[in-house]
Amino acid sequence: MREFKRTDRVADQLQKELAVLIQREVKDPRLGMVTVSGVTVSRDLGYADVHVTLLGEQSPERVKENLQVLKRAAGFLRSQIARRVKLRHVPELRFHFDESVVRGQALSSLIEDAVASDRERNAENGSEDESDTDNGEELS
């Protein structure tokens, strides 16, 4: 079994700290409800790629505006992290929009639509659940 790498531990700590700092300390009214969905730290600990998601509207303009706000606040956030986390060098923060949540929601709605249309088709054919029953017999 392999131990956690230092970069993983640093990334985990940065994710926790950034989640709190962005929520409580960044006072820009343009910044919406941002969630830090993940942090990846480079092997030399020079850079941290911070993946964020937005609550509510996810238009490209809103995403771009929120990323700009976070980019401008990166220096401030880095200085706050330096005070809270014991690191010789705090990585440079690079913010990215995490599209996996949006893609997951789209896939989920496609699946729901497919299941609903299957149910409708089965109801029209009058064969809903007929082929799935075992006539109440118990198998041993």
Backbone torsions as a table, in degrees:
resi	resn	phi	psi	omega
1	MET	NA	135.1	-175.6
2	ARG	-94.6	138.3	177.4
3	GLU	-72.2	158.8	174.5
4	PHE	-64.4	138.5	176.7
5	LYS	-75.7	157.3	179.8
6	ARG	-61.0	-39.4	-179.8
7	THR	-61.0	-35.6	178.3
8	ASP	-67.0	-41.4	179.7
9	ARG	-66.0	-42.2	179.0
10	VAL	-64.1	-43.9	179.8
11	ALA	-60.7	-42.6	179.6
12	ASP	-62.5	-45.0	179.4
13	GLN	-64.4	-42.6	178.9
14	LEU	-62.5	-40.2	179.9
15	GLN	-60.6	-45.7	179.9
16	LYS	-62.7	-47.0	-177.5
17	GLU	-66.3	-43.4	-178.8
18	LEU	-64.9	-37.4	179.1
19	ALA	-58.0	-44.4	-179.9
20	VAL	-71.4	-46.3	-176.9
21	LEU	-62.5	-44.4	-178.5
22	ILE	-63.8	-40.7	-178.5
23	GLN	-68.5	-41.5	-171.2
24	ARG	-100.5	-29.1	-169.7
25	GLU	-106.5	-24.9	-179.1
26	VAL	-84.0	113.5	-170.9
27	LYS	-104.1	35.3	179.6
28	ASP	-91.9	123.1	-176.8
29	PRO	-65.3	-19.8	179.7
30	ARG	-76.1	-16.5	-177.6
31	LEU	-79.2	121.8	179.4
32	GLY	-83.8	-163.6	176.7
33	MET	-76.3	104.3	-176.7
34	VAL	-104.0	135.9	175.5
35	THR	-117.2	133.3	176.2
36	VAL	-86.1	107.9	-175.1
37	SER	-88.4	-17.5	178.5
38	GLY	-179.6	156.8	176.8
39	VAL	-135.1	133.5	175.3
40	THR	-119.9	127.2	-177.8
41	VAL	-107.5	137.5	178.2
42	SER	-66.6	159.2	-175.2
43	ARG	-60.4	-32.7	-179.7
44	ASP	-88.6	6.0	-179.0
45	LEU	60.9	22.2	-179.7
46	GLY	-82.4	-30.9	-176.8
47	TYR	-132.1	147.6	172.9
48	ALA	-128.3	118.7	175.7
49	ASP	-89.1	114.8	-175.3
50	VAL	-102.4	118.5	-178.9
51	HIS	-99.0	126.3	-176.5
52	VAL	-124.2	153.0	172.5
53	THR	-122.9	159.9	-179.4
54	LEU	-117.1	141.9	175.0
55	LEU	-87.1	139.3	177.6
56	GLY	89.0	-142.2	-175.7
57	GLU	-59.6	134.9	-176.9
58	GLN	-121.0	34.8	-179.1
59	SER	-65.3	151.9	-179.9
60	PRO	-56.7	-35.1	-179.8
61	GLU	-66.8	-43.2	-179.4
62	ARG	-66.2	-41.6	178.2
63	VAL	-60.8	-47.0	-179.0
64	LYS	-61.3	-44.0	-179.7
65	GLU	-62.5	-43.9	179.6
66	ASN	-65.5	-39.5	177.8
67	LEU	-65.0	-37.0	177.4
68	GLN	-64.8	-42.1	178.6
69	VAL	-61.1	-46.1	-179.7
70	LEU	-65.1	-38.5	178.8
71	LYS	-62.7	-41.7	178.7
72	ARG	-67.8	-29.5	-179.2
73	ALA	-87.5	-2.0	-174.1
74	ALA	-57.8	-42.3	180.0
75	GLY	-63.1	-45.4	177.1
76	PHE	-60.3	-47.2	-179.2
77	LEU	-61.8	-40.7	178.9
78	ARG	-61.6	-42.2	-179.4
79	SER	-66.8	-36.4	177.4
80	GLN	-67.5	-39.5	177.7
81	ILE	-64.0	-39.4	179.8
82	ALA	-59.9	-33.5	178.5
83	ARG	-74.4	-31.6	-172.9
84	ARG	-95.0	-29.3	-174.7
85	VAL	-116.2	135.5	-178.8
86	LYS	-85.6	93.4	176.4
87	LEU	-131.8	142.6	176.3
88	ARG	-65.4	-39.6	-178.6
89	HIS	-136.3	122.2	177.6
90	VAL	-83.4	127.4	-177.9
91	PRO	-61.6	152.1	174.2
92	GLU	-70.9	134.6	-175.8
93	LEU	-92.4	128.8	175.6
94	ARG	-123.6	123.0	-175.0
95	PHE	-97.9	138.5	179.4
96	HIS	-136.4	145.9	175.7
97	PHE	-82.1	128.8	-179.5
98	ASP	-90.0	106.3	-176.7
99	GLU	-84.0	-5.0	-176.2
100	SER	-62.2	-33.8	179.5
101	VAL	-67.7	-43.3	179.2
102	VAL	-63.2	-44.7	178.9
103	ARG	-63.9	-38.8	178.0
104	GLY	-62.7	-41.9	178.2
105	GLN	-64.7	-40.0	179.5
106	ALA	-64.9	-44.8	178.2
107	LEU	-63.0	-41.7	179.8
108	SER	-61.3	-42.1	180.0
109	SER	-69.6	-34.3	176.0
110	LEU	-63.2	-42.7	179.1
111	ILE	-63.5	-45.1	178.2
112	GLU	-60.0	-41.4	178.2
113	ASP	-63.1	-43.1	-179.9
114	ALA	-63.6	-43.2	179.2
115	VAL	-64.3	-42.4	179.7
116	ALA	-63.9	-42.6	-179.8
117	SER	-69.1	-32.8	174.7
118	ASP	-62.7	-44.2	179.9
119	ARG	-62.2	-43.3	179.0
120	GLU	-61.2	-45.3	-179.2
121	ARG	-62.8	-42.7	178.2
122	ASN	-65.5	-38.3	179.6
123	ALA	-66.2	-39.1	178.9
124	GLU	-65.2	-37.8	-179.3
125	ASN	-81.2	-10.2	179.7
126	GLY	70.5	20.8	-176.4
127	SER	-114.7	22.1	-178.1
128	GLU	-66.0	122.5	175.8
129	ASP	66.7	1.4	179.4
130	GLU	-67.0	-40.2	-177.2
131	SER	-79.1	-11.8	-176.3
132	ASP	-94.0	-6.1	-176.1
133	THR	-88.9	150.8	177.8
134	ASP	-112.1	23.1	178.5
135	ASN	57.4	25.6	175.6
136	GLY	73.8	7.6	-179.8
137	GLU	-79.0	142.4	179.1
138	GLU	-97.8	129.2	179.1
139	LEU	-90.5	137.7	178.0
140	SER	-124.9	NA	NA
